[in-house]
Amino acid sequence: MSDRRDDLLRQAYAYALEHGLADLSLRPLAAAIGSSPRVLLFLFGSKDGLVRELLARARADQLVLLERARGGGLSEVAATVWSWLAAPEHRALLTLWLEGYSRSLVAPDGPWAEFARTTVEDWLKVLADAQPVHDTAEAEAQRTLVLAVLRGALLDLLATGDVDRTTAAVRSIMTGYGQT
């Protein structure tokens, strides 16, 4: 990847974090990052190609979190993940993630294709790695529940900004299911 392409992708990612992807238009994006639509099309092949690259970058950022969350049992990993999800400095990335996740469900053939499914698989793998026994139906159900609680609380947090309430809910449900 060329330095110019890397730099434009970095800037486009920052732009997407601020403005989202739903109404992404190459002309305003190019103007904001000091490029032109033609250059972006040349470097990324199409608008969809650029969106795929931006989603891959968002997924890579998530994978960094998941790598840091490894170690410890399911409750420790869930707590580490929730702390990261609840941190205000991650709102833009999580909003972008939610947009990509949602769009992959309603436009499965577009640049969003497989984003939701691969995200679920990534997160379930990290949770499985935190379980001493992870190849049983009960273990699979347990980590699916943990993921559902984290994702549901995240949606509520993004909608309301209420960190205290959502954090209390995550702790409560994890305690109720023997996870903390």
Summary of the structure (lengths in Angstrom):
residues: 180
radius of gyration: 18.0
end to end distance: 44.0
largest distance: 55.2
contacts: 521
relative contact order: 0.11
helix: 78%
strand: 0%
